């Protein structure tokens, strides 16, 4: 085996978690390398524009130059408040985020809108047009859960998970902890039905839960809507596109002498006598890892595909193979380049709609969400299309061209449409037309004359580009009581360590899970630093 290089540590996968981990350990003085199968780093922080194939088929991607489309992560919640954003000083490496004051609008079929503002009092005024009782309840719950978010929920994310019994024992000691446990005992559905009477607020809170890949029927997830109400930070938008946040991370890594290898994927993780020694590339060359390997891939890819069952303790391979991916994770996206921004009918009900960041359309009844899991599990589309999306250029003109706009919507759909994930290839353009037709019911100016370019992204497309997101699952693993907390991805893997000495997990399959939080990479960096006896240059606990 040809030894091509050797590093203190190798990170597999340059998604945001892998880059965060690498940046922390590179800044701690280790010689590090991240290996990425794609041409660019970032994973779900992915912004695309027209490439070198202007004659590409319509559904393959953007064809009109000058527009930036974010095909995965867009709504980046509370990024600037995370410890890793501050510790790595990503603003100095070019990361800029905007938090629009009008953050979210739910558009009902009758033209009414419920609008969520950055300021809770403004949100309550909008909600009062549907139910004064719910408006009062919203403000009461904001006050009730604000400290819970600050004192319990956010700190919990920034440390490896404790066993459920230990977590409950510690939380029961404080008022904020007891309030958290009270909410967590419920499902998201039970929480919203217990507190609110208006379908508008129920739909909106439950929609955001689903967009975070939460099954609203599962108990233990009632803290999610509580967090939505109590959190100070709202959804943020990366200036220049989500990919620019990844570019800032890459610049930080390189500034601390970290190496980045793209267009390359390891063929296997080399294990000798129970110790991870390095990776073998597709050409047979070997890159050594003196001190650690951290994988941001899912546990099946890491432990079964790259390590192999022969190196695992008896029975672990079977448990890893049973790791479950989310049924409500996959999305069908429609992305547009436009002459002008979508003009929503709801602006006649509430003028603030014209400035909303996220828009949810087609969702009028909570039952549309309640039936979602069953239909997607059966490979069926929802009976009526409902979706969420944004017009990023309203808030960041750099993502458009000469005053023109970009816009998109996402619909929750089954991965295996009719039982077959590949069926999406034939259905893509037809379903894009159906989604556009539904979108036009709320924004009638989306005519063929207004649309300069269009393309769609299916769950199968997502899986092909990001195999880590198996079955199109953006959360990289089902989130329920069994596969959350100290059970994620499995109890024996929940502390980011694996049975292979020197091999760690650091991706969205680990606690606290998917979406762009950065905490899996942040927490894993702390665990590795502790195991290697490194002097930590950053605050926080591990």
ZITAMO-V35847 format. One record per pair of residues at least 6 apart in sequence whose ideal C-beta (glycine too) atoms are under 6 Angstrom apart, sorted by the first residue. I is the first residue (numbers start at 1). GAP is how many residues later the second one is. Records with the same first field share a line. If there is no record, write none. Layout:
I: GAP ; GAP
//
This chain:
1: 285
2: 283
3: 283
4: 281 ; 283
5: 282
6: 282
7: 24 ; 25 ; 26
8: 22 ; 23 ; 282 ; 283
9: 16 ; 21 ; 23 ; 280 ; 282 ; 283
10: 23 ; 269 ; 279 ; 283
11: 7 ; 11 ; 23 ; 283
12: 23 ; 283
13: 283 ; 284
14: 20 ; 22 ; 27
15: 28 ; 281
16: 29 ; 500 ; 502
17: 279 ; 489 ; 490 ; 503 ; 504
18: 16 ; 278
19: 230
20: 64 ; 498 ; 501 ; 502
21: 273 ; 485 ; 500 ; 503 ; 504
22: 10 ; 12 ; 231 ; 236
23: 65 ; 229 ; 230
24: 501
25: 7 ; 500
26: 6 ; 227 ; 230 ; 232
27: 229
28: 506 ; 509
32: 226
33: 226
34: 226
35: 226 ; 229
36: 226
37: 228
39: 223 ; 224
41: 205 ; 209
42: 201 ; 204
44: 28 ; 29
45: 28 ; 197 ; 198 ; 200 ; 201
46: 25 ; 26 ; 197
47: 21 ; 23 ; 194 ; 195 ; 196
48: 21 ; 23
49: 13 ; 19
50: 12 ; 13 ; 14 ; 15
54: 9
59: 369 ; 370 ; 396 ; 397
61: 394
62: 7 ; 391 ; 393
63: 390
64: 273 ; 388 ; 389
66: 335
67: 270 ; 334 ; 339
68: 173 ; 331
69: 266 ; 337
70: 171 ; 172
71: 386
73: 169 ; 443
75: 160 ; 283
76: 160 ; 440
77: 158
78: 155
79: 6 ; 18 ; 157
80: 17
81: 152
82: 436
83: 75 ; 457
84: 434 ; 438
87: 451
88: 164
90: 158
93: 155 ; 158 ; 159
94: 154
95: 150 ; 153
96: 143
97: 139 ; 141
98: 139 ; 297
99: 135 ; 137
100: 257 ; 295
101: 17
102: 15 ; 250 ; 253 ; 254
103: 13 ; 15 ; 131 ; 132 ; 254
104: 12 ; 254
105: 8 ; 10 ; 248 ; 251 ; 254
106: 8 ; 94 ; 98 ; 254
107: 6 ; 239 ; 254 ; 335
108: 256
109: 255
111: 234 ; 238
112: 237
113: 233 ; 236 ; 237 ; 240
114: 12 ; 86 ; 90
115: 11 ; 235 ; 237
116: 7
117: 6
118: 116
120: 22
124: 11 ; 14 ; 15
127: 7 ; 8 ; 11 ; 74
128: 7
130: 68 ; 70
131: 66 ; 67
134: 62 ; 63 ; 64 ; 67
137: 58
141: 88
142: 87 ; 88
145: 81 ; 84 ; 85
146: 84
147: 29
148: 28 ; 31 ; 32 ; 82
149: 78 ; 81 ; 82
151: 25
152: 24 ; 25 ; 28
153: 74
157: 355 ; 362
158: 382
159: 382
160: 335 ; 363
161: 324 ; 325 ; 333 ; 350
163: 323
171: 6 ; 9 ; 10
183: 39 ; 40 ; 43
184: 36 ; 38 ; 39
186: 36
187: 30 ; 31 ; 32 ; 34 ; 35
188: 21 ; 26 ; 28 ; 33 ; 34 ; 36 ; 37
189: 27 ; 28
191: 31 ; 34
192: 10 ; 13 ; 14 ; 33
196: 6
199: 166
202: 164
203: 160 ; 163
205: 20
206: 10 ; 163
207: 153 ; 156
208: 20
209: 7 ; 15
210: 118 ; 159
213: 113 ; 115 ; 116 ; 262 ; 266
214: 7 ; 10 ; 265
215: 158
218: 262
220: 261
235: 122
237: 155 ; 158 ; 159
238: 6 ; 7
239: 157
240: 158
241: 158
264: 17
266: 13
267: 13 ; 15
268: 12 ; 38
269: 7 ; 10 ; 37 ; 38
270: 7 ; 8 ; 10
271: 40 ; 229
274: 227
275: 226 ; 227
276: 17 ; 224 ; 226 ; 227
278: 8 ; 9 ; 10 ; 11
279: 8
280: 6
291: 241
292: 210 ; 236
293: 210
294: 210 ; 212
295: 7 ; 210
296: 210 ; 211
297: 171
298: 170 ; 178 ; 211
299: 21 ; 24 ; 190 ; 210
300: 20
303: 17
304: 16
309: 8
313: 186
319: 171
323: 166
324: 154
325: 145 ; 146 ; 148
326: 147 ; 149 ; 152
327: 46 ; 49 ; 50
328: 45
329: 144 ; 145 ; 146
330: 83 ; 85 ; 129 ; 142
331: 79
332: 79 ; 81 ; 126
333: 75 ; 77 ; 124
334: 75 ; 98 ; 101 ; 122
335: 73 ; 120
336: 71 ; 115 ; 118
337: 69 ; 115 ; 116
338: 67 ; 69 ; 112
339: 65 ; 111
341: 50 ; 53 ; 64
342: 65 ; 101 ; 104
343: 100 ; 102
344: 9 ; 98 ; 99
345: 97
346: 7
347: 6 ; 7
357: 33
358: 30 ; 32
359: 30
360: 28
361: 81
362: 23 ; 24 ; 76
363: 23
368: 18
375: 7
376: 38
379: 35 ; 37 ; 38 ; 39 ; 40
385: 26 ; 53
387: 22 ; 23 ; 24
388: 22
389: 19 ; 20
391: 14 ; 16
392: 7 ; 14
393: 6 ; 7 ; 12 ; 13
399: 7
400: 6
409: 30
415: 6 ; 44 ; 56 ; 57
417: 6 ; 7
421: 39
424: 34 ; 36
428: 28 ; 30
432: 24
439: 7
440: 6
459: 13
462: 7 ; 10
463: 6 ; 9
468: 8
469: 7
474: 40
475: 38 ; 39
476: 32 ; 33 ; 38
477: 6 ; 12 ; 32
479: 34
486: 8
488: 6 ; 23
489: 20
496: 8 ; 9 ; 14 ; 28 ; 31
497: 7
504: 20 ; 24
506: 14 ; 15 ; 18
507: 13
508: 6
510: 10
512: 7
526: 16
527: 15
529: 7
530: 12
//
